[in-house]
């Protein structure tokens, strides 16, 4: 559509494997984890695996301070798209790229992560992407521990209804590795090359 023109180049890079996946990283800081380090630990592993990061809000400040948004090979490895209410810009980028392939967002190698989230609006942002079928990844448990049923529903129970789930791991590196593996699985399901893996021979 007219609204989503101009995504051809990034779509091509994504399909070829030059970019393995795209992640929207957001979230305020949380005293339950090392200040800003958790987000950087997750970002490091994503970037080592050629996963493009879109960021907005509080988490974008450590990424900018540490140079993650500086130009490299013509484009920065982390794209800053605005303040915390600008998640819609990231969802618009996701939609534009998916539209290039005629695919649903849930089938694309996309993810949402809020490593250090600390308040209710973080849950809202997460659910905004989860409603589109995009998994969310966190290093702190959400503020939903008054009910076992609510916890189970928001984490795994949404797999059938929304096509997405919530992953929580207090180890940021382990969380990031899980995210990378899930991105690879999305690529395999699309029949796209997974850099570093041999493609299985298809019987004639």
Secondary structure, DSSP 8 states (H G I E B T S, - for coil): -GGGTT-HHHHHHHHHTSS-EEEEE-----TTS-TTHHHHHHHHHHHHTTEEEEEESTHHHHHHHTTTTSEETTEESEEEEESGGGHHHHHHHHHHHHHHHT--GGGSSEEEE-TT--SHHHHHHHHHHHTTT--EEESS--S-TT-HHHHHIIIIIHHHHHS--EEE-S-HHHHHHHHHHHHHHHHHHHT---TTS-------
